[in-house]
């Protein structure tokens, strides 16, 4: 995989460099709530612009249906990129049409343009190779060189991620090089004890990675909505908590296998409950109660790990040499259910080991809860991509950058 440093050494002055970034930032009421992914691509964009390239930045945002949709426009992300670069940004209101060509043709060396949401074109996400390839051909007409730096999308076989690199000289940007280096530390030469913290809503999203980690991790700490399927598998009442009954047999098998192989799966000893899911719009007080994890009343919903579990998990992380964390411990968006996620983040901050926050909601949580990003070993920009890498899958966007 050639890197951007090799490209810079070859020279980019005056060349049109297509940067596939990941500007898929969370939005609320038309405003960006977390600009971490935009800041993550800055080193690559700035290095290219400083070297005289005409930089064309492209990304997706959300899940539009293959046609323009104003609520998924990249305009806000482009403006934020310009603020962070402290430079004007040309914004094209289409992906491969006249506006995109005009924006790119108008660039001077060292300037940056952002084209509109790639998913406004059905060819970006098409499962038909020909349709995807045709869109990639049109994107290729905008550039001389391709730099892949959208790690959050490399697990997708999309036109701008997989097909476009085959049509242009291609290089890995700084972010992708960093992400791959970190993931290799979690898979090829792991320092032990290796502790994994898994949360989030659905256990089905994590089954494949749990299957792999049972042969690699020393401890797996489970929280979030997915934990109630684990508790149910142990025969506990889980009230009206999120439950995937169709996964109970698989989870039971994992618990049995972990016991045989000596992997410690740690589950909550207490949990915060309420009769219903909290109102997140106004952050109204929820007044949760705390119950033992094996004694949840019927009609109550588990929404965060409890205080004793927070202490337990902190103790299980204290001696870790390597930590990977993916998924919040509860509904951290509401202050009454943020304590468990905050406790895990604080334990990682205090850890002397190599700590990785595995993207997605976990990355957003540490920023929303006010933690210093530099206190962690690495905060990934790609939750799904990180998980699939740890599962041992071939990621199309990484394979496309290899020669």
C-alpha positions in Angstrom: 0.0 0.0 0.0 1.7 3.2 -1.1 1.4 6.1 1.3 0.7 9.8 0.9 4.4 10.5 1.8 5.4 8.6 -1.3 3.0 10.7 -3.4 4.3 13.9 -1.9 7.9 12.8 -2.7 6.8 12.2 -6.3 5.3 15.7 -6.4 1.7 16.9 -6.6 2.1 20.5 -7.7 -0.8 21.3 -10.0 -2.2 17.8 -9.9 -5.9 17.2 -9.2 -5.9 14.8 -6.1 -9.2 13.1 -5.2 -9.4 12.5 -1.5 -12.0 10.0 -0.4 -12.7 11.3 3.1 -15.2 10.4 5.7 -17.2 13.5 6.5 -20.2 11.5 7.7 -20.6 13.5 10.8 -23.6 13.4 13.2 -26.0 16.3 12.7 -28.9 17.7 14.7 -31.2 20.5 13.5 -28.8 21.1 10.6 -25.8 21.6 12.8 -22.8 19.3 13.2 -22.7 17.9 16.8 -19.3 16.2 16.5 -16.6 17.2 13.9 -14.1 14.5 14.8 -14.2 12.9 11.4 -13.6 16.2 9.7 -10.6 17.0 11.9 -9.3 13.4 11.3 -8.7 14.1 7.5 -7.1 17.5 8.0 -3.5 16.3 8.0 -4.0 14.7 4.6 -5.8 17.6 3.0 -3.5 20.2 4.4 -0.3 18.3 3.4 -1.6 18.0 -0.2 -2.7 21.6 -0.4 0.6 22.8 1.1 2.4 20.8 -1.6 0.4 22.6 -4.4 -2.2 20.0 -5.2 -5.7 20.9 -6.4 -7.5 18.9 -3.7 -11.0 17.4 -4.4 -12.6 16.1 -1.3 -15.5 13.7 -1.5 -17.6 11.8 1.1 -21.0 10.4 1.9 -23.3 11.6 4.6 -26.1 9.5 6.0 -28.2 7.2 3.8 -30.0 9.1 1.0 -31.7 7.0 -1.5 -29.4 7.5 -4.5 -30.8 11.0 -5.2 -30.3 14.5 -3.9 -31.8 15.2 -0.5 -31.1 18.6 1.1 -31.0 17.1 4.7 -28.0 15.0 3.7 -26.1 17.8 2.0 -22.3 18.1 2.7 -22.5 21.9 2.7 -22.2 22.2 6.5 -19.2 19.7 6.6 -17.5 21.6 3.8 -17.9 24.9 5.6 -16.5 23.3 8.8 -13.5 21.9 6.8 -12.9 25.4 5.5 -12.9 26.8 9.0 -10.5 24.2 10.3 -8.2 24.8 7.3 -8.6 28.5 7.6 -9.0 28.7 3.9 -11.9 29.2 1.4 -13.5 26.0 0.2 -15.2 25.6 -3.2 -18.4 23.6 -2.8 -20.0 21.8 -5.8 -23.8 21.2 -5.5 -23.6 18.0 -7.5 -21.2 15.0 -7.6 -20.1 14.5 -11.2 -22.2 17.2 -13.0 -21.4 20.7 -14.3 -21.0 22.1 -10.8 -18.4 19.6 -9.8 -16.4 20.1 -13.0 -16.7 23.9 -12.6 -15.5 23.7 -9.0 -12.5 21.5 -9.9 -11.6 23.4 -13.0 -11.6 26.6 -11.0 -9.1 25.4 -8.5 -5.6 26.9 -8.3 -2.7 24.9 -6.8 -3.1 24.7 -3.1 -6.9 25.1 -3.1 -9.6 22.7 -2.0 -13.0 21.8 -3.3 -15.7 19.6 -1.8 -18.2 17.9 -4.0 -21.7 17.0 -2.9 -22.7 13.8 -1.1 -21.6 10.8 -3.2 -24.7 8.9 -2.2 -26.8 11.4 -4.1 -25.8 9.2 -7.1 -27.2 5.6 -7.1 -24.0 4.4 -8.7 -22.1 5.0 -5.5 -23.7 2.2 -3.5 -25.0 0.0 -6.3 -24.5 -3.7 -6.1 -24.2 -3.9 -9.9 -20.6 -3.7 -10.9 -21.3 -2.0 -14.2 -23.4 0.8 -12.6 -20.8 1.3 -9.9 -18.0 1.3 -12.5 -19.8 3.9 -14.6 -20.0 6.3 -11.7 -16.4 5.6 -10.8 -15.4 6.5 -14.4 -17.2 9.9 -14.0 -15.5 10.5 -10.7 -12.1 9.6 -12.2 -12.6 12.4 -14.8 -12.3 14.9 -11.9 -8.8 13.8 -10.8 -5.3 12.7 -11.7 -4.5 10.8 -8.4 -6.6 9.1 -5.7 -5.9 9.2 -2.0 -8.0 7.0 0.2 -8.5 8.5 3.7 -12.1 7.6 4.6 -11.5 4.8 7.0 -15.1 4.8 8.2 -16.1 3.6 4.7 -13.4 1.1 3.8 -15.6 -1.9 4.7 -18.0 -0.8 1.9 -17.7 -2.0 -1.7 -18.8 1.4 -3.0 -17.7 3.2 -6.2 -15.6 5.9 -4.6 -14.0 3.4 -2.1 -13.4 0.3 -4.2 -13.8 1.0 -8.0 -12.3 4.5 -8.3 -8.8 3.5 -7.0 -8.5 1.0 -9.8 -8.8 3.8 -12.3 -6.2 6.2 -10.9 -2.8 6.0 -9.2 -3.7 5.4 -5.6 -2.3 6.0 -2.2 -3.3 5.7 1.5 -3.8 8.9 3.4 -2.4 9.6 6.9 -5.6 8.6 8.6 -5.9 5.2 7.0 -2.2 4.5 7.6 -2.7 5.3 11.2 -5.9 3.3 11.6 -4.3 0.2 10.0 -1.2 0.5 12.1 -3.4 0.6 15.3 -5.5 -2.4 14.2 -2.4 -4.4 13.6 -1.4 -3.8 17.2 -4.8 -5.4 18.2 -4.4 -8.4 16.0 -0.8 -9.3 15.2 1.3 -8.5 18.3 -1.0 -7.9 21.2 0.4 -6.9 24.6 -1.4 -8.7 27.4 -3.6 -8.6 29.4 -5.8 -7.7 26.4 -9.2 -6.4 27.6 -12.1 -5.7 25.2 -15.2 -3.6 26.2 -18.2 -4.1 24.0 -21.5 -2.1 24.2 -24.1 -0.7 21.9 -27.6 -1.7 21.2 -27.6 -5.0 19.4 -25.6 -8.1 20.2 -26.1 -9.2 16.6 -23.8 -6.4 15.5 -21.0 -7.8 17.6 -21.4 -11.6 17.2 -18.7 -12.1 14.6 -16.2 -10.0 16.5 -17.0 -11.8 19.8 -16.4 -15.1 18.0 -13.0 -13.9 16.9 -12.1 -12.4 20.3 -12.9 -15.5 22.2 -9.6 -16.8 20.8 -7.6 -13.6 21.3 -8.8 -11.5 24.3 -8.2 -12.2 27.9 -11.3 -10.5 29.2 -14.5 -9.2 27.5 -16.6 -6.7 29.4 -20.1 -6.4 28.1 -22.5 -3.5 28.5 -25.1 -1.4 26.5 -28.4 -2.8 25.2 -26.6 -5.9 24.0 -25.9 -7.1 27.5 -29.5 -8.0 28.3 -29.3 -10.9 25.8 -26.3 -12.1 27.7 -28.1 -11.8 31.0 -31.2 -13.6 29.6 -28.9 -16.4 28.4 -27.8 -16.8 32.0 -31.5 -17.2 33.0 -32.0 -13.8 34.5 -35.2 -11.7 34.1 -34.5 -8.6 31.9 -38.0 -7.0 32.0 -38.7 -4.9 29.0 -35.0 -4.3 28.2 -33.7 -4.6 24.6 -33.5 -8.4 23.9 -32.6 -10.4 20.8 -34.2 -13.7 21.6 -33.0 -15.2 18.3 -29.4 -14.7 19.5 -29.8 -16.5 22.8 -28.5 -19.8 21.6 -25.4 -18.2 20.1 -24.7 -16.1 23.2 -25.1 -19.2 25.4 -22.6 -21.1 23.2 -20.2 -18.1 23.5 -20.5 -18.1 27.3 -19.8 -21.9 27.4 -16.8 -21.6 25.0 -15.4 -18.7 27.0 -15.5 -20.8 30.2 -13.7 -23.7 28.5 -11.0 -21.5 26.9 -10.3 -19.4 29.9 -11.6 -16.1 28.4 -13.3 -14.1 31.1 -16.6 -12.6 30.0 -17.7 -10.0 32.6 -21.3 -9.0 32.9 -23.0 -6.3 35.0 -23.8 -7.0 38.6 -26.3 -4.1 38.7 -28.1 -1.9 36.2 -30.1 1.3 36.0 -33.7 0.8 35.1 -36.8 2.9 34.3 -40.3 2.0 33.0 -39.6 3.4 29.6 -36.9 4.8 27.3 -36.0 8.4 28.3 -36.9 11.5 26.4 -33.6 12.7 24.8 -35.0 15.8 23.1 -35.1 18.0 26.3 -32.9 15.9 28.6 -35.8 15.8 31.1 -34.9 14.0 34.4 -35.5 10.3 34.1 -35.0 9.4 37.8 -33.7 5.9 37.2 -33.6 3.2 39.8 -30.7 0.8 40.5 -31.4 -3.0 40.7 -29.2 -6.1 40.8 -28.6 -7.5 37.3 -30.1 -10.8 38.3 -33.2 -9.3 39.9 -34.7 -6.9 37.3 -38.4 -6.3 37.9 -40.9 -7.0 35.1 -41.9 -3.9 33.2 -38.6 -2.2 33.8 -36.0 -1.4 31.1 -32.3 -1.5 31.6 -30.6 1.7 30.3 -27.1 1.7 31.8 -24.7 -0.3 33.8 -25.0 0.4 37.5 -22.5 2.0 39.9 -21.1 -1.3 41.3 -20.6 -2.5 37.7 -18.8 0.7 36.9 -16.4 0.0 39.7 -16.1 -3.7 38.7 -15.3 -2.8 35.1 -12.7 -0.1 36.1 -11.0 -2.8 38.2 -11.0 -5.2 35.3 -9.3 -2.5 33.1 -6.7 -1.4 35.7 -4.0 -3.9 34.7 -4.7 -4.0 31.0 -1.8 -3.6 28.6 -4.1 -3.3 25.6 -7.7 -2.2 25.6 -10.2 -2.0 22.7 -13.6 -0.4 23.4 -16.5 -0.3 21.0 -20.0 0.7 22.1 -21.4 2.8 25.0 -22.5 1.2 28.2 -25.9 2.9 28.2 -28.0 5.7 26.8 -25.2 8.2 27.3 -27.0 10.9 25.4 -29.1 11.4 28.5 -27.2 12.6 31.6 -29.0 10.2 33.9 -27.6 7.2 31.9 -24.1 8.5 31.0 -22.3 7.3 34.2 -21.4 3.9 33.0 -19.9 5.1 29.7 -18.1 7.9 31.6 -16.7 5.3 34.0 -15.3 3.2 31.2 -13.8 6.2 29.5 -12.2 7.4 32.7 -10.7 3.9 33.3 -9.1 4.1 29.8 -7.8 7.5 30.6 -6.2 6.2 33.8 -4.9 3.1 32.1 -1.1 2.7 31.5 -1.8 0.4 28.6 -2.5 1.1 24.9 -6.1 2.2 24.6 -8.2 2.2 21.5 -11.7 3.7 21.3 -13.3 1.9 18.4 -15.2 4.6 16.6 -18.9 5.2 16.2 -20.9 6.1 19.3 -17.9 5.4 21.6 -15.8 8.1 19.9 -18.8 10.5 20.0 -19.3 9.7 23.6 -15.8 10.6 24.8 -16.0 13.9 23.1 -19.6 14.7 24.2 -18.7 13.7 27.8 -15.8 16.2 27.7 -12.8 13.9 27.7 -9.5 15.0 26.2 -9.0 13.0 23.0 -5.2 13.0 23.6 -5.7 11.0 26.8 -6.5 7.9 24.7 -4.0 5.9 22.7 -6.2 6.2 19.6 -9.8 7.2 18.8 -10.9 5.4 15.6 -13.1 7.1 13.0 -14.7 3.9 11.8 -16.7 1.7 14.2 -18.0 -0.8 11.6 -14.6 -0.9 9.7 -12.7 -1.5 12.9 -15.0 -4.4 13.9 -14.8 -6.0 10.5 -11.0 -5.8 10.5 -10.9 -7.5 13.9 -13.3 -10.1 12.6 -10.6 -11.0 10.0 -12.6 -9.8 7.0 -11.0 -8.3 3.9 -12.1 -4.7 3.7 -12.7 -3.6 0.1 -11.4 -0.1 0.5 -8.1 -1.4 1.9 -7.7 -4.1 -0.7 -8.2 -1.5 -3.4 -5.3 0.5 -2.1 -2.9 -2.4 -2.1 -0.7 -3.2 -5.1 
